[in-house]
Amino acid sequence: MRISVSSDMDEPVARALVSELRGRGHDVLVYGALRPGTDPQWAVCTAAAARDVADGTSGQAVVCCWTGTGASIAANKVPGVRAALCTDAYTADGARRWNDANVLALSLRLTSEPLLKEILDAWFGADVSPDAEDRRNVAHLARLDQGRPS
């Protein structure tokens, strides 16, 4: 799968993220501080990675900033993106399973390399829920993206 990755800082965990994704066989596109010549501001590089998901250039994205909050907010401003800030494997599993999240937001401050691997294992290991209620909720989000009333 092609995965877009953004980070506003060139931190060891951001580099480990890119390496880990490539090691799992993914084609990785990088933005921000990880790619010289691109704007490293969290709102700018996150939006670039999220747009890749929205337009189909990438199947998913992982966006990073110091707390992960700004990156998750910026990603969720892009219609079609369902970004989840995940600080543990259980949250990552639930975000994929129940919310069909297509963008993973991470905190550069809180995420160690071992925790990163646990989160990625959970993220990629979760199957999207076939439950009708979960599907209705995700469909509702798509209508909100289109500016349609609930």
Residue pairs with C-beta under 8 A, 6 or more apart in sequence:
1 26
1 27
1 58
1 59
1 60
2 26
2 27
2 28
2 29
2 52
2 57
2 58
2 59
3 21
3 26
3 27
3 28
3 29
3 58
3 59
3 60
3 61
3 62
4 28
4 29
4 30
4 31
4 48
4 49
4 50
4 52
4 53
4 57
4 58
4 60
4 61
4 62
5 14
5 17
5 18
5 21
5 28
5 29
5 30
5 31
5 34
5 49
5 61
5 62
5 63
5 64
6 30
6 31
6 32
6 34
6 42
6 45
6 46
6 48
6 49
6 61
6 62
6 63
6 64
6 71
7 14
7 17
7 31
7 32
7 33
7 34
7 40
7 45
7 63
7 64
7 65
7 108
8 32
8 33
8 40
8 41
8 42
8 45
8 46
8 64
8 65
8 66
8 70
8 71
9 33
9 40
9 64
9 65
9 66
9 108
10 33
10 34
11 64
11 108
12 113
13 64
13 106
13 108
13 111
13 112
13 113
13 116
14 33
14 34
14 64
14 108
15 34
16 113
16 116
17 62
17 64
17 106
17 116
18 28
18 30
18 34
20 116
20 117
20 120
21 28
21 62
21 120
22 28
24 120
24 124
29 49
29 52
29 57
29 58
31 38
31 45
31 46
31 48
31 49
32 38
32 39
32 40
32 41
32 42
32 44
32 45
32 46
32 48
33 40
33 45
38 45
38 48
39 45
42 65
42 70
42 71
42 74
43 70
43 74
45 63
46 63
46 65
46 70
46 71
46 74
46 75
47 74
47 75
47 77
47 78
49 58
49 61
49 62
49 63
49 75
49 103
50 61
50 63
50 74
50 75
50 77
50 78
50 81
50 83
50 103
51 57
51 78
52 58
52 61
53 59
53 60
53 61
53 78
53 80
53 81
53 102
53 103
54 78
54 79
54 80
54 81
59 102
60 102
60 103
60 104
61 75
61 81
61 102
61 103
61 104
62 103
62 104
62 105
62 106
63 71
63 72
63 74
63 75
63 83
63 103
63 104
63 105
63 106
64 71
64 105
64 106
64 107
64 108
64 111
65 71
65 105
65 107
65 108
66 107
66 108
66 109
67 107
67 109
67 110
68 85
68 87
68 105
68 106
68 107
68 108
68 110
69 85
69 105
69 107
71 83
71 85
71 105
71 106
72 83
72 84
72 85
72 103
72 105
75 81
75 83
75 103
75 105
76 82
76 83
79 145
79 146
80 102
80 142
80 145
81 102
81 103
82 99
82 100
82 101
82 102
82 103
82 138
82 141
83 101
83 102
83 103
83 104
83 105
84 91
84 92
84 95
84 99
84 101
84 103
84 104
84 105
85 105
85 106
85 107
86 92
86 95
86 104
86 105
86 106
86 119
86 123
87 107
87 110
87 111
88 115
88 118
88 119
89 115
89 118
89 119
89 121
89 122
90 122
92 104
92 119
92 120
92 122
92 123
92 126
93 122
93 123
93 125
93 126
94 126
95 101
95 104
95 123
96 122
96 123
96 126
96 127
96 128
97 126
97 127
97 128
97 129
97 134
98 129
98 134
98 137
99 134
99 137
99 138
100 128
100 129
100 134
100 138
104 119
104 123
106 116
106 119
111 119
129 135
140 150
143 149
143 150
144 150
